Amino acid sequence: AAMSTAATTNNNNNKPLIIFCHGSGDTGAGAQQWIQSLVPPQVMEQFDWHFPTATPMPYSLAGGAPAHVWFDRAGGFEPTHPEQTASVEPSAARLMDIIETQVNHRAPSRVAIGGFSTGGGIALQTTARWHDPSRNNKPRLGAIFAMSSYLNNDSKVWTILEAEGNGTTTTTN
């Protein structure tokens, strides 16, 4: 299924881009309304904004009901529960496609990705994969942010960061 994207401004390749990922059960449109309620219009207009919507998937914490979530969580909210990495990969890949498209039209240093709750978590996941040395040294993004977010203790991100820190490469599936 395709991931829809709502943008508050026309793509102006001279403006910095903020890709903002929503939290569990929300949508890009819902996150856009929330951000617009917090950020003055004159500040919003200084950036291009993309508010992608996660593809619905069965969400274990909702009894397996389909929900707009970036990845599944099983067992609870504590970071000690195992990461559901197989559910992370498709969302991270779709977000990397958005980033790839954008860095073909604007400087990577003018692209930021982040989000709220699981949206921040998927931003961390995506950026780690984007900067993974095995991806042929993709250009560095301008910023990453995560609000009220965390990574599981066994997150693949830690492996990627450790590999980057010691100059080795990892295999991303």
KAFENGI-V901608 format. One record per backbone hydrogen bond with DSSP energy under -0.5 kcal/mol. CO is the residue of the C=O (numbers start at 1). NH is the residue of the N-H. E is the energy in kcal/mol with one decimal. If there is no record, write none. Layout:
BEGIN
co;nh;e
CO;NH;E
CO;NH;E
END
This chain:
BEGIN
co;nh;e
2;4;-0.6
4;53;-2.4
6;51;-2.2
10;12;-0.6
11;13;-0.6
12;15;-2.6
16;48;-2.8
17;19;-0.5
17;112;-2.5
18;20;-0.7
18;50;-2.4
19;21;-0.6
19;114;-2.4
21;116;-1.8
23;26;-1.8
27;31;-2.4
28;32;-2.5
29;33;-2.2
30;34;-2.0
31;35;-2.8
32;36;-2.6
33;37;-1.3
34;38;-0.8
35;38;-1.1
35;39;-2.7
40;43;-1.4
40;44;-2.3
41;45;-2.4
43;46;-1.5
44;47;-1.6
46;16;-0.6
48;18;-2.5
49;8;-0.6
50;20;-2.9
51;6;-1.2
52;22;-0.6
55;69;-0.6
57;67;-2.1
58;60;-0.6
59;62;-2.2
59;64;-2.3
59;65;-0.5
60;63;-1.6
62;65;-1.3
65;59;-1.9
67;57;-2.2
67;69;-1.6
68;25;-2.2
72;84;-0.5
73;61;-0.5
78;81;-1.7
79;153;-3.0
83;85;-1.2
84;87;-1.8
84;88;-0.9
85;88;-0.8
85;89;-1.9
86;90;-0.6
87;91;-0.6
88;92;-2.6
89;93;-2.6
90;94;-2.1
91;95;-2.4
92;96;-2.5
93;97;-1.8
94;98;-1.7
95;99;-2.4
96;100;-3.0
97;101;-2.3
98;102;-2.2
99;103;-2.9
100;104;-0.8
101;104;-0.5
102;105;-1.7
102;106;-1.3
107;110;-2.5
108;111;-1.9
108;142;-1.5
110;17;-3.4
111;142;-1.8
111;143;-1.2
112;19;-2.8
113;145;-1.6
114;21;-2.8
115;147;-2.7
116;119;-2.5
117;120;-0.7
117;121;-1.9
118;122;-2.7
119;123;-1.5
120;124;-2.2
121;125;-2.4
122;126;-3.0
123;127;-2.5
124;128;-2.2
125;129;-1.9
126;130;-2.7
127;131;-2.6
128;132;-0.5
129;132;-0.7
132;135;-2.6
133;136;-0.9
133;137;-0.6
143;113;-1.7
145;115;-0.9
146;148;-0.5
147;117;-2.9
152;155;-2.0
155;158;-1.0
155;159;-0.7
156;160;-2.2
157;161;-2.9
158;162;-2.4
159;163;-2.2
160;164;-2.4
161;165;-2.4
162;166;-1.5
163;167;-0.5
163;168;-1.6
164;167;-0.7
170;172;-0.6
171;173;-0.5
END
